[in-house]
C-alpha cells in the first residue's frame, strides 16, 4: 500500500522546526545508543521475533510512512485486534463500536513483560528518532495514526490534525496525564488545536510538560496510560 488517500498533499515543515528536530534527534541518538543495545538483547531473550516493530502510519499531509519502535507485544499481536473491541477504553456499546476511531485497550494481554516496562518507561519510542532524522516525524507534533484510524477521520471530514507534523510527543499526550480518561472527541480537538496553534513556543511548552512525565512512569501501568501500537 503506497498511497491509499488520493487527496494526500505535501506538508512543508518550518525551517526552525526541522533544524531543532535534527539537533535533538542526533543528540539523543548519541547518548542513548548503549540503551538500544541492552533493550534489543532483553527483547530477544524474552521472545522470538524482530526487535524493531515496523508499522505503516499516516502523518502530516495524510502521507504514509513506516514508523519504528521497539517491539512490546507478542508476535502476531496485530492479527487479533478485531477480537478485542470490548476492551477498548473508548467502547460504550455494540452500536458505537464500529464508529470508534482510536484503539486503546485495558487490559492488553498481548504486551510482554519487557514490553510493559518499555511502555511505562517510554523507551519503546526511541527508534522513532530515526523517523525524525528522516523527516517523517518531529520531536513535537500529533501522533501518527494507523491507516484505518486515518481513513475513519477522513471519512468524517476530521482532517485538520494532518496540517501538523507527526510527533514523538504532543499536546494530546501530555494532556492525557492530567486526565487519563480523555474522550475520543477531546483527543481529536487537542490534535486540531495543535495544528492551528503550532509554534516554537508551544513546542517548548509541550517539551517542558513531557519531561516530568518521563520521570513519573513508575506510578502508572501501561494499561492506564499507553495506547496500543501508538
N, C-alpha and C positions, 0 to 999 in steps of 0.2 A: 504494500500500500504506500504509494509515493505521495499522493495528494488527494484526499477524499473530498475536499471542500473547494469547489470551483471559484468561490469568492475569497480565497486566501489572498493576502496582499502583503506588500513589503512594509515592515515596521523599521524605521530608522532610529537606532539607539543614539541618544545625545552623546556628543564627544566627551563631555565631562564624565558621564556615567561609564562609558567604555574604558576610559583611562583609569578610573577608580576601580572598576572591576578587575582589570588586568593586574594592577598593583596588588590588590588584596588577594586575588586568587593565587598568583605566583608566590607571594609571601607565605600564605597559608599552606601551599603545597610543600614548600621548602621545610617548614617547621613541623609538618605532620607526617612526612613520609615514613618515619620509623613506626608510627602508629598504624599506618596502612599495612605494613609487613606483619605486624602482630595480629591485626584483625583478620587478615587473609589466612594466616596459619590456623587461628582458632575456628574460623568458619569451616575450613576443610577437615579439621579434626572432628567436629561435631556431626557434620552431614556431608554427603556426596553432592556434587553439582558445582556449578560455576560460583566463583567468589563474587564476581560483579554481576549484578542483575541489570539487564538492559530491557527497556520498555519504550514503546512509542508514546510520545506525548505531544499535545498541541500547545504551542506557545504564542508569543507575540505575532500578530498578523494572521493568526489561525494556521500557522505553518507547523508541520510535523517534524520532530527531531527525535533522536534516540537519547533518552535520559539514562544516566548511570548512577547506581547506588550499590552499596554492599548488600548482598542477599540476606534477608532477615526471615524468610519463610522456607518451608519445606519445598522440595522440588514438585512442580505441578500445581502449586497453590492457585494460580490463575484460573485453572480449569473448573474449580468448584465454587467460584464466586456466585454463580446463579442459584446455588442451593442455600445461600446464607442471607437472603433478603430480610428475613425476620430478625437478624442480629444487627441490622443497620440502625445506628442511633437516630437517623432521620426518619425511620419507619414509623408509621402511625397505624395503618391498617392495610388490608389487601387492596382496597380500591385505589390507594395512592401510591402503592409500592412501585408500579411501573413508571410513574411520573417522576420519581426521585432522580436527581442528577448525580449526587455525590454518594460515595460508599465510605462508611466509617463503621467498623464492626466492633461490638463488645458482647462477649469476648471473641477473640480471633485465635482459634486453636491451631491455625496454620503457622503461627510465629514460633520459631525455635527459641531455645533458651539463650543462645548467643544473640539471636535476632532481637529478643526482648531487651537485652542490655544495650544493643546498638541503637535501638529506637528511643529508649528513655534517655540515653546519653547524647542522642542526635548524631552519633558518629557514623551512622549509615549514610548520611548525606555527603560525606567527604568527597566521594568520586564526582559529585556534581561540580566540583571546582574545575574539572576537565571541560564540562559543558560551558562554564563561564569563560574559560580561556578560548574556547572555540567560537564564542559569540552567540551561543544558542540560549544562554541564560545570563542573568545578572546576579549579583550578590543580593540585591533587594528587588522585589517585584511581586507579581501574582504567581501563585503556584501553577506550574504547567498541568494541564488536565489530561486524563485518559481520553482516547479518541471518542468513546461512547458518551463521556460526560460533555465534551465539547460539542458533539453533534446535537445533544439534547438542548444545550444552551442556545445554539444557533437556530434550532427549530423554534425555540421560544422567543427568538429575536433578542436574546440577552447577550449582546456581543461587545459591549463597551469594555469589559475587562481585558479583551485581546488588544486594546490600544495601549498596552503597557508591557514591558518585558517580563518574561518568566523569572522568578527569583528563588534563591535558596531560603530566604526568609522574607516576610512581608507583613502588611498591615493585618490581614486576617490571622496569620499565625500568632503574632504577639497578642492580639485581642482575645484569642481563644483561651489564653492562660488567665485572663481576668474573668472570663465567663466560659466555662467548659461546655456549656450546652447551647452554643450559638445555633440558631435555626438556619435552615438552608438559605432562606431569603436574606438573612443577616450576613451570611458569608458572601453571597453574591453582591450585596450592597457595599461591603467593605472592599471587594475587588474593584468594583466600579468607582468607588471613591478614590482609590489609589490611582486608577487610570486617569482620572480628572485632575487630581491634585499633585501628581508626581513631581518631585523636585529634589535637588540635592539636600536641602534642609530636611525634608520629610524622610529621605533615605537615612540620614544620620540619626534622626529621632527613632526610627524603627530599629536601627542597629543598636542604639543605646538600650532600647527595651528588650532586644534579643539577648544581650549579654547576660543579664541576671537569670534569664530562663535557662541558659546553659549550665548554670551553677546550682539550680534547684531541682534538677531532673530526678534526684533520688527520692523526692517526695511523691512522685507520680508513677503510675503504671502505664504501660503503652496502651492499654485499653481505655484509659481515661483521656489520654491526650493526643495520641498519634493517629494519623489517617492511614488506612491500609493503602500501601503502594505509593503514598504521597509524602 
